[in-house]
Each structure stands twice: as C-alpha cells, then as structure tokens.
C-alpha cells in the first residue's frame, strides 16, 4: 500500500526551501523543483511566500507550538516531583507549522 497523496492548486503550494516561513499557511512541495521557468509560471517565487501576513502567521504558529512544549514539559516535571526545572531545557526545541507535503506522504 502507498501513502496518501495530497493535491493542491499551485497558488496553495510553496517549495520546500521556503517551508520555514510559510508551512502553516501553504502546502509544501516535497520534490526538488529547480527549473526557474516552472517556478515562475506557477507563482512559486520567494516574494509570494514571504509576504508579511504569511510570515506573521508562521511566527504565531511557532509561538503556539513553543507554548505547548513548555506546558507539556512543566506537566511532566510536576508529575515527577521535579522543582524549578527549566522549560527551555525540558522542551528540547521548537516545532514548526504543518502545511503537509504535496505529492508524497504529506
């Protein structure tokens, strides 16, 4: 059996290299696309992904994810009876968005 394949309109897709700034709002293409003519024709320029609203939405999602990680870390620490644990060391990192891959197991 194969994995599910997502299909989305070109205007709802961005390249994997731009996932850091737009994965919450857009689907991410999980194939390498290096043909500049195709990238331009489909509207996948960096300028489109880096508009202020998209970046603001992505930063908000990162902050929400971080808050969730800190909350979970504090709950685990309290469950073990650990006092004064540092949320940043317990968290282990910050997750990103979740647009899902397009063309693969998404």
Jmol script that loads the backbone (N, CA, C; Angstrom):
load data "model"
ATOM      1  N   UNK A   1       0.812  -1.188   0.000  1.00  0.00           N
ATOM      2  CA  UNK A   1       0.000   0.000   0.000  1.00  0.00           C
ATOM      3  C   UNK A   1       0.853   1.248   0.000  1.00  0.00           C
ATOM      4  N   UNK A   2       0.381   2.264  -0.675  1.00  0.00           N
ATOM      5  CA  UNK A   2       1.095   3.539  -0.724  1.00  0.00           C
ATOM      6  C   UNK A   2       0.491   4.550   0.216  1.00  0.00           C
ATOM      7  N   UNK A   3       1.215   5.593   0.450  1.00  0.00           N
ATOM      8  CA  UNK A   3       0.737   6.669   1.317  1.00  0.00           C
ATOM      9  C   UNK A   3      -0.243   7.565   0.584  1.00  0.00           C
ATOM     10  N   UNK A   4      -0.931   8.368   1.334  1.00  0.00           N
ATOM     11  CA  UNK A   4      -1.880   9.314   0.756  1.00  0.00           C
ATOM     12  C   UNK A   4      -1.135  10.390  -0.022  1.00  0.00           C
ATOM     13  N   UNK A   5      -1.708  10.828  -1.106  1.00  0.00           N
ATOM     14  CA  UNK A   5      -1.113  11.879  -1.921  1.00  0.00           C
ATOM     15  C   UNK A   5      -2.029  13.093  -1.865  1.00  0.00           C
ATOM     16  N   UNK A   6      -1.477  14.225  -1.475  1.00  0.00           N
ATOM     17  CA  UNK A   6      -2.252  15.463  -1.423  1.00  0.00           C
ATOM     18  C   UNK A   6      -2.162  16.166  -2.775  1.00  0.00           C
ATOM     19  N   UNK A   7      -3.255  16.776  -3.162  1.00  0.00           N
ATOM     20  CA  UNK A   7      -3.289  17.545  -4.397  1.00  0.00           C
ATOM     21  C   UNK A   7      -3.765  18.948  -4.036  1.00  0.00           C
ATOM     22  N   UNK A   8      -3.051  19.946  -4.504  1.00  0.00           N
ATOM     23  CA  UNK A   8      -3.403  21.334  -4.200  1.00  0.00           C
ATOM     24  C   UNK A   8      -3.113  22.207  -5.411  1.00  0.00           C
ATOM     25  N   UNK A   9      -3.804  23.322  -5.477  1.00  0.00           N
ATOM     26  CA  UNK A   9      -3.588  24.284  -6.553  1.00  0.00           C
ATOM     27  C   UNK A   9      -2.205  24.922  -6.413  1.00  0.00           C
ATOM     28  N   UNK A  10      -1.572  25.281  -7.525  1.00  0.00           N
ATOM     29  CA  UNK A  10      -0.242  25.891  -7.465  1.00  0.00           C
ATOM     30  C   UNK A  10      -0.159  27.101  -6.525  1.00  0.00           C
ATOM     31  N   UNK A  11      -1.224  27.894  -6.444  1.00  0.00           N
ATOM     32  CA  UNK A  11      -1.189  29.067  -5.562  1.00  0.00           C
ATOM     33  C   UNK A  11      -1.212  28.703  -4.087  1.00  0.00           C
ATOM     34  N   UNK A  12      -1.488  27.434  -3.764  1.00  0.00           N
ATOM     35  CA  UNK A  12      -1.517  26.973  -2.379  1.00  0.00           C
ATOM     36  C   UNK A  12      -0.282  26.158  -2.018  1.00  0.00           C
ATOM     37  N   UNK A  13       0.722  26.163  -2.901  1.00  0.00           N
ATOM     38  CA  UNK A  13       1.923  25.349  -2.723  1.00  0.00           C
ATOM     39  C   UNK A  13       3.158  26.252  -2.709  1.00  0.00           C
ATOM     40  N   UNK A  14       4.125  25.877  -1.892  1.00  0.00           N
ATOM     41  CA  UNK A  14       5.427  26.553  -1.886  1.00  0.00           C
ATOM     42  C   UNK A  14       6.520  25.494  -1.884  1.00  0.00           C
ATOM     43  N   UNK A  15       7.717  25.897  -2.270  1.00  0.00           N
ATOM     44  CA  UNK A  15       8.868  25.000  -2.326  1.00  0.00           C
ATOM     45  C   UNK A  15       9.354  24.647  -0.922  1.00  0.00           C
ATOM     46  N   UNK A  16       9.988  23.485  -0.792  1.00  0.00           N
ATOM     47  CA  UNK A  16      10.488  23.027   0.500  1.00  0.00           C
ATOM     48  C   UNK A  16      11.478  24.027   1.101  1.00  0.00           C
ATOM     49  N   UNK A  17      12.231  24.723   0.278  1.00  0.00           N
ATOM     50  CA  UNK A  17      13.206  25.698   0.786  1.00  0.00           C
ATOM     51  C   UNK A  17      12.540  26.867   1.499  1.00  0.00           C
ATOM     52  N   UNK A  18      11.228  27.044   1.294  1.00  0.00           N
ATOM     53  CA  UNK A  18      10.502  28.146   1.920  1.00  0.00           C
ATOM     54  C   UNK A  18       9.623  27.679   3.087  1.00  0.00           C
ATOM     55  N   UNK A  19       9.700  26.409   3.436  1.00  0.00           N
ATOM     56  CA  UNK A  19       8.837  25.855   4.487  1.00  0.00           C
ATOM     57  C   UNK A  19       8.996  26.590   5.812  1.00  0.00           C
ATOM     58  N   UNK A  20      10.192  27.058   6.119  1.00  0.00           N
ATOM     59  CA  UNK A  20      10.453  27.718   7.405  1.00  0.00           C
ATOM     60  C   UNK A  20       9.573  28.945   7.608  1.00  0.00           C
ATOM     61  N   UNK A  21       9.167  29.580   6.521  1.00  0.00           N
ATOM     62  CA  UNK A  21       8.413  30.828   6.673  1.00  0.00           C
ATOM     63  C   UNK A  21       6.950  30.726   6.262  1.00  0.00           C
ATOM     64  N   UNK A  22       6.516  29.559   5.758  1.00  0.00           N
ATOM     65  CA  UNK A  22       5.145  29.530   5.261  1.00  0.00           C
ATOM     66  C   UNK A  22       4.438  28.184   5.382  1.00  0.00           C
ATOM     67  N   UNK A  23       5.002  27.213   6.106  1.00  0.00           N
ATOM     68  CA  UNK A  23       4.413  25.874   6.134  1.00  0.00           C
ATOM     69  C   UNK A  23       3.065  25.812   6.841  1.00  0.00           C
ATOM     70  N   UNK A  24       2.746  26.804   7.672  1.00  0.00           N
ATOM     71  CA  UNK A  24       1.443  26.810   8.337  1.00  0.00           C
ATOM     72  C   UNK A  24       0.333  27.227   7.375  1.00  0.00           C
ATOM     73  N   UNK A  25       0.663  28.042   6.414  1.00  0.00           N
ATOM     74  CA  UNK A  25      -0.349  28.599   5.506  1.00  0.00           C
ATOM     75  C   UNK A  25      -0.425  27.874   4.167  1.00  0.00           C
ATOM     76  N   UNK A  26       0.693  27.293   3.718  1.00  0.00           N
ATOM     77  CA  UNK A  26       0.758  26.674   2.400  1.00  0.00           C
ATOM     78  C   UNK A  26       1.152  25.203   2.486  1.00  0.00           C
ATOM     79  N   UNK A  27       0.776  24.436   1.472  1.00  0.00           N
ATOM     80  CA  UNK A  27       1.293  23.083   1.317  1.00  0.00           C
ATOM     81  C   UNK A  27       2.739  23.210   0.850  1.00  0.00           C
ATOM     82  N   UNK A  28       3.559  22.217   1.188  1.00  0.00           N
ATOM     83  CA  UNK A  28       4.967  22.245   0.806  1.00  0.00           C
ATOM     84  C   UNK A  28       5.224  21.149  -0.219  1.00  0.00           C
ATOM     85  N   UNK A  29       5.803  21.518  -1.357  1.00  0.00           N
ATOM     86  CA  UNK A  29       6.135  20.576  -2.414  1.00  0.00           C
ATOM     87  C   UNK A  29       7.280  19.701  -1.936  1.00  0.00           C
ATOM     88  N   UNK A  30       7.103  18.390  -1.964  1.00  0.00           N
ATOM     89  CA  UNK A  30       8.150  17.506  -1.444  1.00  0.00           C
ATOM     90  C   UNK A  30       9.076  16.963  -2.540  1.00  0.00           C
ATOM     91  N   UNK A  31       9.106  17.606  -3.663  1.00  0.00           N
ATOM     92  CA  UNK A  31      10.015  17.245  -4.752  1.00  0.00           C
ATOM     93  C   UNK A  31      10.892  18.455  -5.067  1.00  0.00           C
ATOM     94  N   UNK A  32      12.104  18.177  -5.555  1.00  0.00           N
ATOM     95  CA  UNK A  32      13.000  19.265  -5.932  1.00  0.00           C
ATOM     96  C   UNK A  32      12.491  19.922  -7.211  1.00  0.00           C
ATOM     97  N   UNK A  33      12.359  21.223  -7.164  1.00  0.00           N
ATOM     98  CA  UNK A  33      11.918  21.965  -8.352  1.00  0.00           C
ATOM     99  C   UNK A  33      12.948  23.061  -8.593  1.00  0.00           C
ATOM    100  N   UNK A  34      13.820  22.831  -9.548  1.00  0.00           N
ATOM    101  CA  UNK A  34      14.894  23.785  -9.793  1.00  0.00           C
ATOM    102  C   UNK A  34      14.761  24.500 -11.136  1.00  0.00           C
ATOM    103  N   UNK A  35      13.695  24.253 -11.865  1.00  0.00           N
ATOM    104  CA  UNK A  35      13.512  24.903 -13.163  1.00  0.00           C
ATOM    105  C   UNK A  35      12.904  26.286 -12.954  1.00  0.00           C
ATOM    106  N   UNK A  36      13.688  27.355 -13.128  1.00  0.00           N
ATOM    107  CA  UNK A  36      13.188  28.708 -12.872  1.00  0.00           C
ATOM    108  C   UNK A  36      11.942  29.065 -13.675  1.00  0.00           C
ATOM    109  N   UNK A  37      11.832  28.552 -14.883  1.00  0.00           N
ATOM    110  CA  UNK A  37      10.667  28.855 -15.719  1.00  0.00           C
ATOM    111  C   UNK A  37       9.401  28.276 -15.081  1.00  0.00           C
ATOM    112  N   UNK A  38       9.482  27.045 -14.586  1.00  0.00           N
ATOM    113  CA  UNK A  38       8.331  26.397 -13.952  1.00  0.00           C
ATOM    114  C   UNK A  38       7.984  27.105 -12.643  1.00  0.00           C
ATOM    115  N   UNK A  39       8.997  27.416 -11.848  1.00  0.00           N
ATOM    116  CA  UNK A  39       8.782  28.109 -10.574  1.00  0.00           C
ATOM    117  C   UNK A  39       8.078  29.443 -10.815  1.00  0.00           C
ATOM    118  N   UNK A  40       8.528  30.195 -11.803  1.00  0.00           N
ATOM    119  CA  UNK A  40       7.908  31.494 -12.109  1.00  0.00           C
ATOM    120  C   UNK A  40       6.496  31.310 -12.662  1.00  0.00           C
ATOM    121  N   UNK A  41       6.303  30.342 -13.540  1.00  0.00           N
ATOM    122  CA  UNK A  41       4.994  30.121 -14.154  1.00  0.00           C
ATOM    123  C   UNK A  41       3.932  29.730 -13.127  1.00  0.00           C
ATOM    124  N   UNK A  42       4.328  28.987 -12.106  1.00  0.00           N
ATOM    125  CA  UNK A  42       3.388  28.540 -11.079  1.00  0.00           C
ATOM    126  C   UNK A  42       3.261  29.518  -9.917  1.00  0.00           C
ATOM    127  N   UNK A  43       4.003  30.617  -9.970  1.00  0.00           N
ATOM    128  CA  UNK A  43       3.906  31.634  -8.926  1.00  0.00           C
ATOM    129  C   UNK A  43       4.577  31.247  -7.627  1.00  0.00           C
ATOM    130  N   UNK A  44       5.622  30.412  -7.711  1.00  0.00           N
ATOM    131  CA  UNK A  44       6.298  29.942  -6.515  1.00  0.00           C
ATOM    132  C   UNK A  44       7.541  30.756  -6.186  1.00  0.00           C
ATOM    133  N   UNK A  45       7.488  32.047  -6.425  1.00  0.00           N
ATOM    134  CA  UNK A  45       8.634  32.896  -6.113  1.00  0.00           C
ATOM    135  C   UNK A  45       8.719  33.131  -4.612  1.00  0.00           C
ATOM    136  N   UNK A  46       9.903  33.414  -4.117  1.00  0.00           N
ATOM    137  CA  UNK A  46      10.102  33.665  -2.688  1.00  0.00           C
ATOM    138  C   UNK A  46       9.284  34.849  -2.200  1.00  0.00           C
ATOM    139  N   UNK A  47       9.095  35.833  -3.055  1.00  0.00           N
ATOM    140  CA  UNK A  47       8.346  37.013  -2.647  1.00  0.00           C
ATOM    141  C   UNK A  47       6.907  36.653  -2.254  1.00  0.00           C
ATOM    142  N   UNK A  48       6.328  35.711  -2.951  1.00  0.00           N
ATOM    143  CA  UNK A  48       4.950  35.314  -2.648  1.00  0.00           C
ATOM    144  C   UNK A  48       4.845  34.650  -1.290  1.00  0.00           C
ATOM    145  N   UNK A  49       5.833  33.848  -0.920  1.00  0.00           N
ATOM    146  CA  UNK A  49       5.796  33.143   0.362  1.00  0.00           C
ATOM    147  C   UNK A  49       6.183  34.048   1.519  1.00  0.00           C
ATOM    148  N   UNK A  50       6.952  35.082   1.253  1.00  0.00           N
ATOM    149  CA  UNK A  50       7.472  35.928   2.322  1.00  0.00           C
ATOM    150  C   UNK A  50       6.673  37.205   2.549  1.00  0.00           C
ATOM    151  N   UNK A  51       5.405  37.204   2.180  1.00  0.00           N
ATOM    152  CA  UNK A  51       4.619  38.402   2.450  1.00  0.00           C
ATOM    153  C   UNK A  51       4.417  38.516   3.963  1.00  0.00           C
ATOM    154  N   UNK A  52       4.245  39.712   4.490  1.00  0.00           N
ATOM    155  CA  UNK A  52       4.182  39.924   5.945  1.00  0.00           C
ATOM    156  C   UNK A  52       3.099  39.115   6.658  1.00  0.00           C
ATOM    157  N   UNK A  53       1.954  38.928   6.034  1.00  0.00           N
ATOM    158  CA  UNK A  53       0.878  38.171   6.681  1.00  0.00           C
ATOM    159  C   UNK A  53       1.281  36.709   6.852  1.00  0.00           C
ATOM    160  N   UNK A  54       1.881  36.133   5.818  1.00  0.00           N
ATOM    161  CA  UNK A  54       2.306  34.736   5.893  1.00  0.00           C
ATOM    162  C   UNK A  54       3.370  34.538   6.957  1.00  0.00           C
ATOM    163  N   UNK A  55       4.360  35.414   6.983  1.00  0.00           N
ATOM    164  CA  UNK A  55       5.431  35.296   7.984  1.00  0.00           C
ATOM    165  C   UNK A  55       4.866  35.498   9.391  1.00  0.00           C
ATOM    166  N   UNK A  56       3.947  36.443   9.562  1.00  0.00           N
ATOM    167  CA  UNK A  56       3.327  36.668  10.872  1.00  0.00           C
ATOM    168  C   UNK A  56       2.542  35.433  11.325  1.00  0.00           C
ATOM    169  N   UNK A  57       1.807  34.815  10.405  1.00  0.00           N
ATOM    170  CA  UNK A  57       1.070  33.592  10.741  1.00  0.00           C
ATOM    171  C   UNK A  57       2.017  32.467  11.144  1.00  0.00           C
ATOM    172  N   UNK A  58       3.144  32.366  10.447  1.00  0.00           N
ATOM    173  CA  UNK A  58       4.119  31.327  10.763  1.00  0.00           C
ATOM    174  C   UNK A  58       4.735  31.571  12.137  1.00  0.00           C
ATOM    175  N   UNK A  59       5.093  32.808  12.439  1.00  0.00           N
ATOM    176  CA  UNK A  59       5.672  33.120  13.749  1.00  0.00           C
ATOM    177  C   UNK A  59       4.674  32.860  14.877  1.00  0.00           C
ATOM    178  N   UNK A  60       3.417  33.167  14.620  1.00  0.00           N
ATOM    179  CA  UNK A  60       2.390  32.895  15.621  1.00  0.00           C
ATOM    180  C   UNK A  60       2.290  31.393  15.884  1.00  0.00           C
ATOM    181  N   UNK A  61       2.339  30.599  14.826  1.00  0.00           N
ATOM    182  CA  UNK A  61       2.259  29.138  14.985  1.00  0.00           C
ATOM    183  C   UNK A  61       3.476  28.613  15.743  1.00  0.00           C
ATOM    184  N   UNK A  62       4.651  29.139  15.461  1.00  0.00           N
ATOM    185  CA  UNK A  62       5.855  28.721  16.186  1.00  0.00           C
ATOM    186  C   UNK A  62       5.713  29.051  17.669  1.00  0.00           C
ATOM    187  N   UNK A  63       5.201  30.243  17.982  1.00  0.00           N
ATOM    188  CA  UNK A  63       4.996  30.639  19.380  1.00  0.00           C
ATOM    189  C   UNK A  63       3.988  29.723  20.069  1.00  0.00           C
ATOM    190  N   UNK A  64       2.896  29.382  19.374  1.00  0.00           N
ATOM    191  CA  UNK A  64       1.896  28.479  19.951  1.00  0.00           C
ATOM    192  C   UNK A  64       2.493  27.100  20.203  1.00  0.00           C
ATOM    193  N   UNK A  65       3.301  26.633  19.268  1.00  0.00           N
ATOM    194  CA  UNK A  65       3.954  25.332  19.427  1.00  0.00           C
ATOM    195  C   UNK A  65       4.902  25.355  20.614  1.00  0.00           C
ATOM    196  N   UNK A  66       5.675  26.428  20.743  1.00  0.00           N
ATOM    197  CA  UNK A  66       6.600  26.561  21.861  1.00  0.00           C
ATOM    198  C   UNK A  66       5.839  26.572  23.194  1.00  0.00           C
ATOM    199  N   UNK A  67       4.753  27.322  23.249  1.00  0.00           N
ATOM    200  CA  UNK A  67       3.938  27.358  24.473  1.00  0.00           C
ATOM    201  C   UNK A  67       3.443  25.961  24.838  1.00  0.00           C
ATOM    202  N   UNK A  68       3.030  25.195  23.845  1.00  0.00           N
ATOM    203  CA  UNK A  68       2.567  23.829  24.096  1.00  0.00           C
ATOM    204  C   UNK A  68       3.677  22.941  24.617  1.00  0.00           C
ATOM    205  N   UNK A  69       4.872  23.089  24.061  1.00  0.00           N
ATOM    206  CA  UNK A  69       6.018  22.304  24.515  1.00  0.00           C
ATOM    207  C   UNK A  69       6.357  22.651  25.962  1.00  0.00           C
ATOM    208  N   UNK A  70       6.366  23.939  26.289  1.00  0.00           N
ATOM    209  CA  UNK A  70       6.669  24.373  27.654  1.00  0.00           C
ATOM    210  C   UNK A  70       5.625  23.839  28.635  1.00  0.00           C
ATOM    211  N   UNK A  71       4.360  23.911  28.264  1.00  0.00           N
ATOM    212  CA  UNK A  71       3.292  23.411  29.120  1.00  0.00           C
ATOM    213  C   UNK A  71       3.449  21.918  29.376  1.00  0.00           C
ATOM    214  N   UNK A  72       3.742  21.155  28.336  1.00  0.00           N
ATOM    215  CA  UNK A  72       3.948  19.716  28.494  1.00  0.00           C
ATOM    216  C   UNK A  72       5.159  19.417  29.368  1.00  0.00           C
ATOM    217  N   UNK A  73       6.233  20.159  29.170  1.00  0.00           N
ATOM    218  CA  UNK A  73       7.444  19.949  29.966  1.00  0.00           C
ATOM    219  C   UNK A  73       7.188  20.237  31.435  1.00  0.00           C
ATOM    220  N   UNK A  74       6.456  21.300  31.724  1.00  0.00           N
ATOM    221  CA  UNK A  74       6.129  21.626  33.111  1.00  0.00           C
ATOM    222  C   UNK A  74       5.253  20.550  33.735  1.00  0.00           C
ATOM    223  N   UNK A  75       4.282  20.044  32.967  1.00  0.00           N
ATOM    224  CA  UNK A  75       3.391  18.995  33.477  1.00  0.00           C
ATOM    225  C   UNK A  75       4.186  17.722  33.777  1.00  0.00           C
ATOM    226  N   UNK A  76       5.116  17.360  32.896  1.00  0.00           N
ATOM    227  CA  UNK A  76       5.954  16.178  33.149  1.00  0.00           C
ATOM    228  C   UNK A  76       6.825  16.386  34.369  1.00  0.00           C
ATOM    229  N   UNK A  77       7.401  17.579  34.486  1.00  0.00           N
ATOM    230  CA  UNK A  77       8.265  17.871  35.631  1.00  0.00           C
ATOM    231  C   UNK A  77       7.478  17.811  36.934  1.00  0.00           C
ATOM    232  N   UNK A  78       6.263  18.330  36.941  1.00  0.00           N
ATOM    233  CA  UNK A  78       5.427  18.287  38.142  1.00  0.00           C
ATOM    234  C   UNK A  78       5.031  16.856  38.467  1.00  0.00           C
ATOM    235  N   UNK A  79       4.785  16.063  37.452  1.00  0.00           N
ATOM    236  CA  UNK A  79       4.414  14.666  37.647  1.00  0.00           C
ATOM    237  C   UNK A  79       5.535  13.859  38.267  1.00  0.00           C
ATOM    238  N   UNK A  80       6.776  14.249  38.015  1.00  0.00           N
ATOM    239  CA  UNK A  80       7.935  13.562  38.591  1.00  0.00           C
ATOM    240  C   UNK A  80       8.358  14.195  39.900  1.00  0.00           C
ATOM    241  N   UNK A  81       7.697  15.277  40.296  1.00  0.00           N
ATOM    242  CA  UNK A  81       8.058  15.952  41.535  1.00  0.00           C
ATOM    243  C   UNK A  81       9.315  16.795  41.425  1.00  0.00           C
ATOM    244  N   UNK A  82       9.676  17.184  40.215  1.00  0.00           N
ATOM    245  CA  UNK A  82      10.863  17.997  39.990  1.00  0.00           C
ATOM    246  C   UNK A  82      10.511  19.454  40.251  1.00  0.00           C
ATOM    247  N   UNK A  83      11.292  20.115  41.053  1.00  0.00           N
ATOM    248  CA  UNK A  83      11.061  21.527  41.354  1.00  0.00           C
ATOM    249  C   UNK A  83      12.050  22.389  40.586  1.00  0.00           C
ATOM    250  N   UNK A  84      11.555  23.505  40.061  1.00  0.00           N
ATOM    251  CA  UNK A  84      12.427  24.508  39.436  1.00  0.00           C
ATOM    252  C   UNK A  84      13.069  24.064  38.141  1.00  0.00           C
ATOM    253  N   UNK A  85      12.434  23.176  37.387  1.00  0.00           N
ATOM    254  CA  UNK A  85      13.019  22.767  36.114  1.00  0.00           C
ATOM    255  C   UNK A  85      12.916  23.905  35.106  1.00  0.00           C
ATOM    256  N   UNK A  86      13.875  23.961  34.220  1.00  0.00           N
ATOM    257  CA  UNK A  86      13.895  24.995  33.194  1.00  0.00           C
ATOM    258  C   UNK A  86      13.078  24.549  32.002  1.00  0.00           C
ATOM    259  N   UNK A  87      12.044  25.310  31.608  1.00  0.00           N
ATOM    260  CA  UNK A  87      11.227  24.912  30.453  1.00  0.00           C
ATOM    261  C   UNK A  87      12.038  24.810  29.176  1.00  0.00           C
ATOM    262  N   UNK A  88      13.023  25.694  29.008  1.00  0.00           N
ATOM    263  CA  UNK A  88      13.775  25.673  27.756  1.00  0.00           C
ATOM    264  C   UNK A  88      14.624  24.418  27.645  1.00  0.00           C
ATOM    265  N   UNK A  89      15.184  23.924  28.749  1.00  0.00           N
ATOM    266  CA  UNK A  89      15.972  22.705  28.665  1.00  0.00           C
ATOM    267  C   UNK A  89      15.083  21.481  28.566  1.00  0.00           C
ATOM    268  N   UNK A  90      13.911  21.513  29.186  1.00  0.00           N
ATOM    269  CA  UNK A  90      12.999  20.382  29.134  1.00  0.00           C
ATOM    270  C   UNK A  90      12.301  20.289  27.781  1.00  0.00           C
ATOM    271  N   UNK A  91      12.126  21.431  27.109  1.00  0.00           N
ATOM    272  CA  UNK A  91      11.378  21.450  25.857  1.00  0.00           C
ATOM    273  C   UNK A  91      12.131  20.759  24.735  1.00  0.00           C
ATOM    274  N   UNK A  92      13.420  20.961  24.656  1.00  0.00           N
ATOM    275  CA  UNK A  92      14.223  20.297  23.650  1.00  0.00           C
ATOM    276  C   UNK A  92      14.150  20.886  22.258  1.00  0.00           C
ATOM    277  N   UNK A  93      13.403  21.922  22.037  1.00  0.00           N
ATOM    278  CA  UNK A  93      13.342  22.533  20.716  1.00  0.00           C
ATOM    279  C   UNK A  93      11.948  23.021  20.396  1.00  0.00           C
ATOM    280  N   UNK A  94      11.836  23.682  19.268  1.00  0.00           N
ATOM    281  CA  UNK A  94      10.569  24.269  18.852  1.00  0.00           C
ATOM    282  C   UNK A  94      10.162  23.650  17.533  1.00  0.00           C
ATOM    283  N   UNK A  95       8.911  23.225  17.442  1.00  0.00           N
ATOM    284  CA  UNK A  95       8.391  22.663  16.199  1.00  0.00           C
ATOM    285  C   UNK A  95       7.902  23.769  15.266  1.00  0.00           C
ATOM    286  N   UNK A  96       7.658  23.392  14.024  1.00  0.00           N
ATOM    287  CA  UNK A  96       7.203  24.373  13.037  1.00  0.00           C
ATOM    288  C   UNK A  96       5.741  24.224  12.713  1.00  0.00           C
ATOM    289  N   UNK A  97       5.382  24.620  11.496  1.00  0.00           N
ATOM    290  CA  UNK A  97       3.979  24.624  11.097  1.00  0.00           C
ATOM    291  C   UNK A  97       3.473  23.266  10.712  1.00  0.00           C
ATOM    292  N   UNK A  98       2.625  23.177   9.762  1.00  0.00           N
ATOM    293  CA  UNK A  98       2.060  21.897   9.395  1.00  0.00           C
ATOM    294  C   UNK A  98       1.270  21.924   8.117  1.00  0.00           C
ATOM    295  N   UNK A  99       1.784  22.525   7.065  1.00  0.00           N
ATOM    296  CA  UNK A  99       1.059  22.582   5.815  1.00  0.00           C
ATOM    297  C   UNK A  99       0.915  21.232   5.134  1.00  0.00           C
ATOM    298  N   UNK A 100       1.858  20.317   5.399  1.00  0.00           N
ATOM    299  CA  UNK A 100       1.809  18.990   4.788  1.00  0.00           C
ATOM    300  C   UNK A 100       2.479  18.977   3.428  1.00  0.00           C
ATOM    301  N   UNK A 101       3.058  17.848   3.100  1.00  0.00           N
ATOM    302  CA  UNK A 101       3.737  17.720   1.826  1.00  0.00           C
ATOM    303  C   UNK A 101       2.737  17.483   0.708  1.00  0.00           C
ATOM    304  N   UNK A 102       3.087  17.918  -0.484  1.00  0.00           N
ATOM    305  CA  UNK A 102       2.233  17.720  -1.658  1.00  0.00           C
ATOM    306  C   UNK A 102       2.986  16.800  -2.601  1.00  0.00           C
ATOM    307  N   UNK A 103       2.321  15.753  -3.028  1.00  0.00           N
ATOM    308  CA  UNK A 103       2.917  14.828  -3.970  1.00  0.00           C
ATOM    309  C   UNK A 103       3.516  13.605  -3.307  1.00  0.00           C
ATOM    310  N   UNK A 104       3.505  13.542  -1.978  1.00  0.00           N
ATOM    311  CA  UNK A 104       4.070  12.394  -1.274  1.00  0.00           C
ATOM    312  C   UNK A 104       3.187  11.993  -0.127  1.00  0.00           C
ATOM    313  N   UNK A 105       3.799  11.554   0.947  1.00  0.00           N
ATOM    314  CA  UNK A 105       3.072  11.023   2.093  1.00  0.00           C
ATOM    315  C   UNK A 105       2.448  12.061   2.969  1.00  0.00           C
ATOM    316  N   UNK A 106       2.585  13.357   2.695  1.00  0.00           N
ATOM    317  CA  UNK A 106       2.034  14.506   3.327  1.00  0.00           C
ATOM    318  C   UNK A 106       1.443  14.406   4.607  1.00  0.00           C
TER     319      UNK A 106
END
end "model"
wireframe off; spacefill off
backbone 0.3
color backbone group
